[in-house]
Amino acid sequence: MKDEILISVLRQLRDGYPRRPHHFPYSLALIGLRDVRDYKVSSGDTERLNTASPFNIKVASLTMQNFNAIEVAALYQQHTEETGQLFSAAATNRAFELTQGQPWLVNALAKEIVEELVPDVTQSIELSHVNQAKEILIRRRDTHIDSLGERLMEPRIKVILEPILAGRELGDVPTDDIQFVLDLGLCCMDPEGGLTIANPIYREVLPRILTITPMASLPQIKPTWLTSEGKLDADALLNTFLMFWRQHGQPLLRSASYHEIAPHIVMMAFLHRVVNGGGSLEREYAMTYGRSETIGSDRMDLCLRYMDVTLAIELKVWRQGERDPLQRGLVQLDRYLAGLSLNAGWLVIFDRREGIARLSERTTTEIAVTAGDRSITVIRG
């Protein structure tokens, strides 16, 4: 709510308040993403008034919390009682896992499934239906998801999401900005500490939204990574990516709105072109000793799935004044591959140091072997 609009609303409320209930509502409910107590009005050269909330006529503040797993199951059970259509335990558990109980997402998944994917109430709803509905919601970008996407360019959101997506520390971020992303439901506090993206659907949606402009800027790319049987050939994909990166990487980096992770965004845009219509690209949160690695891991992990092929990719950045991240990347990727039961993967190191060769000249590949005897294709660019 911008200052001018907020002031107009306040004037109307205060003007009509003494005349209740004649010609003015006796009570009003203001529904939004933030508690009205958090709204302040800018004044002069300062960003905030040193006063309490201008909504000083507030009686009560109610917040709709995320559902827990039991509540999600109970909600879906209501559909079963009305129609007889069953949700399998695996489907219900997956819905909670993907949404973490976010009310709109919980309902949107179920609505897509029962109205579009499985309208026959004699057919039970299984795990595969939930996964399919998730992909549809992400691609379609309904109002809720679209409104979150519009927020990504706001400076106070960008200053938090950019380091989270890059796996870096937040730095000196105002506590009000942290509270703002928590109120929006974009992020949550991990039970073991640290700020993280609120749920797996948002983890896929937010980076994917950031790739829209780079994807629109992509040149035409023939799917040379597919075999005559339509399967993914990882070696052919590597060769195509190297040619693409050498020729188009530098100009495309300028199209990314989050400079800190510009190479990551461009690569994700390329990979989304690869899986378009035939697979999925997931932004993974690697696990270390049972704990999710988010802030401070200095990495981004991607999992490309295409039919029976799974390709794990770890992205790292070599920044000015830092050491070559190769060895740390190999250790981290080794753990990541172990979790996916894979014996090979890609480690992509984006060199962002100053005074180095052009991208077309410094893009190279080599093979490395991890301590777990896994074969890693190291891509430097």
C-alpha positions, 0 to 999 in steps of 0.5 A: 500500500503506497503512501498516497493510497494509504493516506486516502484510505485512512481519511475515509475511515476516520471521516466515516467512523463517527457516523457508524452505522448510518451511511458507513459500515459498522466494521471493516476487515482489511485483508492483506499480506501484512498485519496493519500494525506494520504499515507506516507512512513516509514523512519528509526525508525519512523512510518511516514516521517515528510513530505507532501504526496509523491504523489506531482504530484496529480492534483485532488482528487475525493471521491465517497460519499455514496448515500442518500435515494433519490439517492438510489430510483433514481438508482433503478428507472433506472432499473424500467424504463429499464425493467418495474420491480417495487421496492416497496417503502418499499424495496427501504427504506429497502435497504437504511436502510441496506446500508446507501447508501454505493455504492457497497452494494446498487448495490450488493443488487439490482443485487442479487435481479434482477438477482437471486431472482426475475429475472421475471420482471413482479414480483415486488421487495418487502421488503422480497426480500431485507432482503433475498438478505442481508442474501445471501451477508453476507453468501457469503462474496463477494470481498468487504466484504471479503476485509473488513474482512481481515482488522480486524486483523490490529492493528489500526483497531482492537484498534477501532473496539474491544471497539466499539463491546464491547460497551466500550470507545475508550481510547487513540486512534491516530486520524490517526487511526480514520480517517483510519476507516472512510476512509475505510467506516468501521465506521462513526460519528453518527449525535448525536456524537460518532463513530459507525459501518457504516451500519447495514450490516457491523454490522452483517458482522464484528462480524460474520467474527470474529466467523469463527475460533471459529465456526471451533473449535466448537464440534459437537452439536446436535440440541436438541433445536428444537421440533419435529415440527422443532420449537425453544424451548428456554428452551431446547436451554438454557440447551444446551448452559449451557452444551456447555459453561461448557464443551467447553467455556474455550478452545474456548475463546483462539480461539477468535482473539479479546480478549476483546470480546472473550466470546461474539464471542464464544457465537455468534459462538454457536448461529450461529450454532443454526440458521444455515439454519433456522433463523438469528442472528443480532447484535443489537444497543439498543436505549435509549431515541431515541439515539443509544447506541454504545460507552460507553454502555458496552454491546452487544445486540443480536437478535435471530430469528427462525421462529416465535420465537424471543429471545433477549440476552444482553451480559455484562462483569464483569471486574476486579475492577468493580461492578457486572453489574447485575442491570445495565444490567437489566435496559438496557435489560428492555428497549431493550425488550420494543423496541422489544415488548418482555416480556422475554430475556436473560442477560448473564454476563461473569465474567472475574475477576482474581482468580475466580472459573473455568468456568465449576464451576461458570456457573449458572442461575437465574430468575430476574424480571425487573422494567417493569415486564419482566422475565429475565434469568440471565446466569453467566459464 
